[in-house]
Amino acid sequence: MNKDKTKISNYYDTFSNFYDLFSSKAYYRIPREFAIKELSLDLNQTILNVPCGTGQNFEYFENYLNNTGQIIAVDLSEGMLEKAHIKVKKYKWKNIELMKEDVTKIDVDWVQCKLGNNLQFDAIFCDLGLSGFPQWEEVIDNLISLLKPNGKIVIMDWYIDKPSLRGSFIKWIGKGEVDRPLYQYLEKRVCNFKLMLPLSYPNPHTLLFFIITVCLLL
Ligand SMILES: C[S@@+](CC[C@H](N)C(=O)[O-])C[C@H]1O[C@@H](n2cnc3c(N)ncnc32)[C@H](O)[C@@H]1O
């Protein structure tokens, strides 16, 4: 692993000890519910969640999958994955596979090598990751390439295009950016692009939060 990735991984290993307190379930509940609903999940589907962090999304996925299908949950940080593992054990979820990996390595060849059988995903959820990932355009392209025809990718992330105290804080705590043109890039790459805002953050011009929903008709 290169120096920057080791730094990020070490940072999140430490942050994992208080992530669920600090970035609380309550704080992101509405955006998560909203974003995951947009995935149109159903029983027996195959889902990729990257970065899965401490597994805060799992209970929302399970509302639709009910312990069926397969959820591949990937993160770079051992510490974050350990917390995710605790949730998986506690709730006896049998359909979740946790994997430690750098997202920039995830492409069709990686899936074939690690998961086999030309696996393709019904849905991909990338939340609070692309604002920090290196080579984020390539990551978006690779994720899109892993979807089944008619699969969906939902990206939930920050977008604050003007300098602000809030933006500076989020950059500091998340070790990422808040003004990457993620949705502008994605819009050019897919069909049926939707830019949506959860009810709690209704005004795009106050630049608080955005959710990208994409349905791909390949
Ligand atoms: C702000 S947290 C978000 C976690 C989770 N998605 C959530 O919403 O709670 C960012 C996550 O990205 C992970 N991460 C950072 N760089 C990564 C990379 N190159 N590959 C995979 N995961 C990465 C970190 O370990 C951390 O868990």
The ligand as a MOL file (V3000), in Angstrom:
LIG
                    3D

  0  0  0     0  0            999 V3000
M  V30 BEGIN CTAB
M  V30 COUNTS 27 29 0 0 0
M  V30 BEGIN ATOM
M  V30 1 C -16.4920 8.7770 5.8580 0
M  V30 2 S -16.2050 7.0530 5.9270 0 CHG=1
M  V30 3 C -17.7120 6.4620 5.2390 0
M  V30 4 C -18.0250 5.0400 5.6440 0
M  V30 5 C -19.4300 4.5520 5.2820 0
M  V30 6 N -19.6460 4.5500 3.8650 0
M  V30 7 C -20.4720 5.3930 5.9650 0
M  V30 8 O -21.2530 6.0420 5.2790 0
M  V30 9 O -20.5100 5.4120 7.2010 0 CHG=-1
M  V30 10 C -15.0390 6.8290 4.6280 0
M  V30 11 C -14.5890 5.3790 4.4870 0
M  V30 12 O -13.8100 5.2360 3.2920 0
M  V30 13 C -12.8240 4.2620 3.5330 0
M  V30 14 N -11.7680 4.4340 2.5210 0
M  V30 15 C -10.9460 5.4870 2.3560 0
M  V30 16 N -10.1370 5.2940 1.2990 0
M  V30 17 C -10.4590 4.0870 0.7800 0
M  V30 18 C -9.9980 3.3250 -0.3170 0
M  V30 19 N -9.0020 3.7660 -1.1120 0
M  V30 20 N -10.5520 2.1210 -0.5640 0
M  V30 21 C -11.5650 1.6470 0.2260 0
M  V30 22 N -12.0490 2.3300 1.2870 0
M  V30 23 C -11.5170 3.5320 1.5610 0
M  V30 24 C -12.3770 4.5630 4.9580 0
M  V30 25 O -11.6910 3.4790 5.5350 0
M  V30 26 C -13.7210 4.8750 5.6170 0
M  V30 27 O -14.2930 3.7160 6.1700 0
M  V30 END ATOM
M  V30 BEGIN BOND
M  V30 1 1 1 2
M  V30 2 1 2 3
M  V30 3 1 2 10
M  V30 4 1 3 4
M  V30 5 1 4 5
M  V30 6 1 5 6
M  V30 7 1 5 7
M  V30 8 2 7 8
M  V30 9 1 7 9
M  V30 10 1 10 11
M  V30 11 1 11 12
M  V30 12 1 11 26
M  V30 13 1 12 13
M  V30 14 1 13 14
M  V30 15 1 13 24
M  V30 16 1 14 15
M  V30 17 1 14 23
M  V30 18 2 15 16
M  V30 19 1 16 17
M  V30 20 1 17 18
M  V30 21 2 17 23
M  V30 22 1 18 19
M  V30 23 2 18 20
M  V30 24 1 20 21
M  V30 25 2 21 22
M  V30 26 1 22 23
M  V30 27 1 24 25
M  V30 28 1 24 26
M  V30 29 1 26 27
M  V30 END BOND
M  V30 END CTAB
M  END
